[in-house]
Structures are given as structure tokens and as C-alpha cells.
Amino acid sequence: MDGPEQLHTQERLIGDLRQVIENAEELLKSTDHYSSVLYQSARAKLMQALLTATEELARFEDAQLSRMIAATHAANLVHKDRTGEQKLMRAFS
């Protein structure tokens, strides 16, 4: 199972990737008016990289969510939580 340090690193990576995507989107918006071939070529490459990064981010987030669900389910089994109330009370104990 993933340790707390590894989970923190993964969360930081996901946050960093989100920030890069936001910055790239802003760059694309702010350079839309440049029409030279050089700019348009660079913009096309950036758009492709942005698409790839967005898809990768979705995969990372899905994997992280799956791990969280599995860990919650395992904890519920270990602690024999049968009801939502039991799960909630354990979460705050």
C-alpha cells in the first residue's frame, strides 16, 4: 500500500500538473493574435502537449480516486463498519 509520503508526492505532482496546464492555456490565449508561422507552429505543439497533459492528469486523478476508494473499503472491512454512521463516527474518532 502507498505510504503517506508517496501519497503526498502524488498529490503534489497532480497539483503541479494542473498548474502547468492552466499556465499553458493562459499562454495560448495570450498569444492567439500572433500570426507568424513560427508562432503558429509553436502554438500547435503546445496545444498537442496540453492535450496530452490533460489526458494524463485525468488518468492520474482516476487512479488516485481508485486508490482512495480501495483504502476506504479495506478500512471499513478491518473495522467492521456496516453503516454510514459507523464509518462517519470512526472517521472522527
C-alpha positions as CSV (number, residue, x, y, z in Angstrom):
1,M,0.0,0.0,0.0
2,D,1.1,3.6,-0.6
3,G,2.8,5.4,2.3
4,P,1.8,8.9,3.4
5,E,4.9,10.4,1.8
6,Q,4.3,8.8,-1.6
7,L,0.6,9.9,-1.5
8,H,1.8,13.5,-0.6
9,T,4.2,13.4,-3.6
10,Q,1.5,12.1,-5.9
11,E,-0.9,14.9,-4.8
12,R,1.8,17.5,-5.3
13,L,2.5,16.1,-8.8
14,I,-1.1,16.3,-9.7
15,G,-1.3,19.9,-8.4
16,D,1.8,20.8,-10.3
17,L,0.4,19.3,-13.5
18,R,-2.8,21.2,-13.0
19,Q,-0.8,24.4,-12.7
20,V,1.3,23.7,-15.8
21,I,-1.9,23.1,-17.8
22,E,-3.5,26.3,-16.5
23,N,-0.4,28.3,-17.4
24,A,-0.2,26.7,-20.9
25,E,-3.9,27.5,-21.5
26,E,-3.3,31.1,-20.5
27,L,-0.2,31.3,-22.8
28,L,-2.2,30.0,-25.7
29,K,-5.0,32.6,-25.0
30,S,-2.5,35.5,-24.8
31,T,-0.6,34.6,-28.0
32,D,-3.6,34.0,-30.2
33,H,-3.1,37.2,-32.1
34,Y,0.4,36.3,-33.3
35,S,0.2,35.1,-36.9
36,S,3.7,34.3,-37.9
37,V,4.5,30.7,-39.0
38,L,6.9,30.3,-36.1
39,Y,4.3,31.3,-33.5
40,Q,1.6,29.2,-35.1
41,S,3.9,26.1,-35.2
42,A,4.9,26.6,-31.5
43,R,1.3,27.1,-30.6
44,A,0.3,23.9,-32.4
45,K,3.0,21.9,-30.5
46,L,1.9,23.5,-27.2
47,M,-1.8,22.6,-27.9
48,Q,-0.8,19.0,-28.6
49,A,1.3,18.8,-25.4
50,L,-1.6,20.4,-23.5
51,L,-4.0,17.8,-24.7
52,T,-1.6,15.0,-23.7
53,A,-1.1,16.6,-20.3
54,T,-4.8,16.9,-19.7
55,E,-5.4,13.3,-20.6
56,E,-2.6,12.2,-18.3
57,L,-4.0,14.3,-15.5
58,A,-7.3,12.6,-15.9
59,R,-5.6,9.2,-15.6
60,F,-3.7,10.3,-12.5
61,E,-6.8,11.6,-10.8
62,D,-8.8,8.4,-11.7
63,A,-6.0,6.2,-10.3
64,Q,-5.8,8.3,-7.1
65,L,-9.6,8.1,-6.6
66,S,-9.5,4.3,-7.2
67,R,-6.7,4.0,-4.5
68,M,-8.7,6.1,-2.1
69,I,-11.9,4.1,-2.6
70,A,-9.9,0.8,-2.2
71,A,-8.3,2.1,1.0
72,T,-11.6,3.2,2.4
73,H,-13.2,-0.1,1.6
74,A,-10.3,-2.0,3.3
75,A,-10.6,0.1,6.4
76,N,-14.3,-0.5,6.5
77,L,-13.7,-4.2,6.4
78,V,-11.0,-4.1,9.1
79,H,-13.1,-2.0,11.4
80,K,-16.3,-3.9,10.5
81,D,-18.2,-0.7,9.6
82,R,-21.6,-1.7,8.3
83,T,-23.5,1.6,8.3
84,G,-22.7,5.0,7.2
85,E,-23.0,6.2,10.8
86,Q,-20.3,3.7,11.9
87,K,-18.0,4.9,9.1
88,L,-18.6,8.6,10.0
89,M,-18.0,8.0,13.7
90,R,-14.8,6.2,13.1
91,A,-13.6,9.0,10.8
92,F,-13.9,11.5,13.6
93,S,-12.6,9.3,16.4
